[in-house]
Amino acid sequence: MARATRVPYLVSGTNEYGSSNLGRGTAAVALRLARKLLREGYMDVRICTPRGRLLQSDEFDELKPKESDMAKGQQRSNREAKKPKKEKAKVIAAAPSRREVAWQPDFGPAKKK
């Protein structure tokens, strides 16, 4: 026998051929399916939440995920963004300098005591 799986969200709607009851695992997927049924001409489209609340089509916006429902990596921070560090030119110690030798003044022979 097939095992029954529990789906938290139930989307139902009625069209000219009858009614449809479709289960979905997340609020976002249930919301997407309900809007698709409305576009296809279904009437009386509802979403039943895990707590048993029935949402009509004008209440679907209550299912939209809030910032607190998002994963930690997707949340936006209210901190100020850090300034990027200034890039430093890399100097390789083993490589010879390619600078031209600048002219240096000649002070003449040094005095000997």
C-alpha positions in Angstrom: 0.0 0.0 0.0 1.1 3.5 -0.7 2.1 5.6 2.3 0.1 8.7 2.9 2.2 11.9 3.2 0.9 14.9 5.1 1.0 18.2 3.2 0.6 21.3 5.3 -1.2 23.5 2.7 -4.3 22.4 0.8 -5.3 24.5 -2.2 -8.9 24.0 -3.5 -10.8 25.5 -6.3 -13.9 24.9 -8.5 -14.4 25.2 -12.2 -17.1 24.1 -14.7 -16.0 20.5 -14.5 -15.8 20.1 -10.8 -13.5 20.9 -7.8 -9.8 20.3 -7.3 -8.0 19.7 -4.0 -4.3 19.9 -4.2 -1.8 19.6 -1.4 1.5 21.6 -1.3 4.4 21.5 1.2 5.2 25.2 1.5 3.3 28.5 1.6 5.1 29.9 -1.4 4.3 26.9 -3.6 0.6 26.9 -2.4 0.3 30.6 -3.1 1.8 30.1 -6.6 -0.7 27.3 -7.3 -3.7 29.2 -6.1 -2.8 32.2 -8.3 -2.4 29.8 -11.3 -5.9 28.4 -10.6 -7.3 31.9 -10.5 -5.7 32.7 -13.9 -7.1 29.5 -15.4 -10.7 30.6 -14.4 -11.3 28.6 -11.2 -13.8 30.0 -8.8 -13.8 29.9 -5.0 -10.1 29.3 -4.8 -9.0 28.8 -1.1 -5.8 27.8 0.7 -6.1 25.9 4.0 -3.1 26.6 6.3 -1.6 24.0 8.7 -3.5 25.5 11.6 -6.8 25.1 9.7 -7.4 28.7 8.6 -9.1 29.1 5.3 -7.8 31.9 3.2 -9.9 33.4 0.4 -8.3 34.9 -2.7 -8.3 38.4 -1.3 -6.4 37.1 1.8 -3.6 35.4 -0.1 -1.1 38.3 0.7 -1.0 37.1 4.3 0.9 34.0 3.1 3.8 36.0 1.6 7.0 35.3 3.5 8.2 38.0 5.9 11.9 38.8 6.4 11.9 36.8 9.7 10.8 33.7 7.8 13.7 33.9 5.4 16.9 32.0 5.8 19.7 33.7 7.7 21.8 34.2 4.6 18.9 35.8 2.7 18.0 38.4 5.4 19.1 42.0 4.9 21.1 43.6 7.6 20.5 47.1 8.8 24.2 47.6 9.4 26.1 50.0 7.3 28.2 48.4 4.5 31.9 48.4 5.1 34.1 50.4 2.8 36.3 48.3 0.6 39.9 48.1 1.5 42.4 50.1 -0.6 44.3 47.8 -3.0 48.0 47.7 -2.4 50.5 47.2 -5.2 52.2 43.8 -4.7 56.0 44.0 -4.7 58.0 40.9 -5.5 61.3 40.9 -3.6 63.1 38.6 -6.0 62.2 40.6 -9.1 64.8 43.3 -10.0 63.6 46.9 -10.1 62.7 48.2 -13.5 63.1 51.8 -12.7 65.7 53.9 -14.5 68.5 55.0 -12.3 68.0 58.7 -11.6 70.8 61.2 -12.0 72.6 61.8 -8.7 75.0 64.7 -8.2 78.7 64.1 -7.8 80.2 65.9 -4.8 83.7 65.3 -5.9 86.4 63.2 -4.1 85.9 62.7 -0.4 88.5 64.3 1.9 91.1 62.0 3.4 92.6 62.7 6.7 
